[in-house]
Amino acid sequence: MKHIVRIFVLVLVVTGAAATTQTSNASAKNKVVAARTSLLPVPTCAPDDPNACGMGHGR
């Protein structure tokens, strides 16, 4: 029984190490970058308007 528990713990450690390696490699390769600023959302209401786009009515 002691050997089964030790083997199980060893398998968990190896699996965790492999998953950590895969995660760090994936995050290093996949960076999200906006290609153009025109793809970013542009606000259409004046930011100094107290009733910006009608949202001041509490609806």
Secondary structure, 3 states (H helix, E strand, C coil): CHHHHHHHHHHHHHHHHHHHHHHHHHHHHCCCCCCCHHHCCCCCCCCCCCCHHHHHHCC
